[in-house]
Amino acid sequence: MEGLVVVAEIHRQRSKPGRPVGFDRRFASGHITWPIKEKLVFNTRSWTPGTDGAERGRAVLAPTSDEELEALRGHLKGAWVIATSGTYAPRFGSDRDQLRDRFGALCDEEGISGVIRPSGKNGLLRTSGNYRIEWDNLPTRVSILLLRDQFSLIYDYLKEGQEVELEFDIDQSFTEGPIPQYNVIAEIPGTDLADELMIFGGHLDSWDGAGGAQDNGTGTSTTLEAARLLMKAMTEHGVQPRRTIRFMLWGGEEQGLLGSRAYIAQHPEENERISAVIVHDGGTNACSGIRATPLMMPLFQEAFAPIIQYTADEEDDNLRFRLVSAERLPRGIGSDHDAYLSANVPGFFWEQRGTANYSYVHHTQHDWVPQVVQAYQRGTARVVASAAWRLANMNQTVPRDDMGQRQQRGQRDRNAKRVGVFLGEGMEITDLVGDGLAKKAGMAKGDVIVSVDGKEVANQRKLATTLRELKKDSAKIVWKRGDKLMAATFDWKAKTAVSTEP
Ligand SMILES: [Zn+2]
């Protein structure tokens, strides 16, 4: 692609000394072989061992008493242990002396094939794993997470005294590290403000329990498509952006933002030249908005005006783009923009809306391409391309003053009085903070805040000042739901919000 400079950056980051370990997952199958034949749906944690070819063995229930433990003695070699709950699951290598510790020791002594645990009730098999292991001390125990219904079937057989035989063939292995990881970086060079950067991206890696379609194939593909759309438009119109537009696909995000953190550590001098970093890492739902602090809002209103206008008459409301005002930029969402926020660079995670259920696919066995919604992907690529072009051509960079101050103030004064909402136009609540007082008060999305302590709050700045100037620890906040007035007494000291007469 003409005009794009591709740079690969090799890095690795380890929190512990010693030889690191790579992990490869290839093939896995499992069956009940007796008394019925049934294929099993399961997964294993990453960075754990597989089996030595097909391992067939009897299923045994973890003991719940010393008598049951004694009855298992001599019968555990090659067995698959059915561990119903944490209380009875074998615990290995512990120096405590509870039933589960003695069971763990017996399992090790006789050589079981592995331990099988049930998935959650929702039937989702979530993949995770700990990469912080060492080549000289590799995990040796096979640990299986089995679909709950199938787990229950085996459990019920065993409870009835029916023998059950299982077979697993799991081909996964360790590789001696270090394993190089890569960030993929492409740039459209700017012109008069070329040394300033507008960054868009997502992460390139995914958990290996499924295809990683929405975590984060959706984010990497919209980044690539936005780059293509921009290059096409620029070529057609013979124009170049003022600032440099950079697309970044980071590696190692799932292991703790390794790619973005390593890049920032290697290029600290760039941080002050970055206008903003905007990350798409929330699955296939449409990137339908962005949060902005009061200082950022005027710039965003100008930058996003075309996409807001262009999408305003979309039939699907999820594709209509909107700005969301926020007291500060939210942290701890857990994607690469957090690494930039930590370096005091404005980092954004797109607001996303749509019909897709992200928690159904997030790190689960269902994260495959058929769940991806094409219309949302197209809409998002359009949003990213538009944002890139506009923000790269504004007269100013994204202000970071109020982000920094607010953050410092927040750190200094943990008791700052907050309502616990995100606000859109006209004081309309667009979202609630997970554990905030607004939630306790019963506020909901779509409600409109009217007054605090008898003072009308017509805009967010007024709300902030009113809260800051409160002389006591509590205040009555009034809001509107449709035509109905509602109220609650917010008490920031007691951390309560109790309904009251408006
Ligand atoms: Zn992700």
Residues whose N, C-alpha, C, O or C-beta is under 5 A from the ligand:
A	BS01	ZN	D215 N216 D281
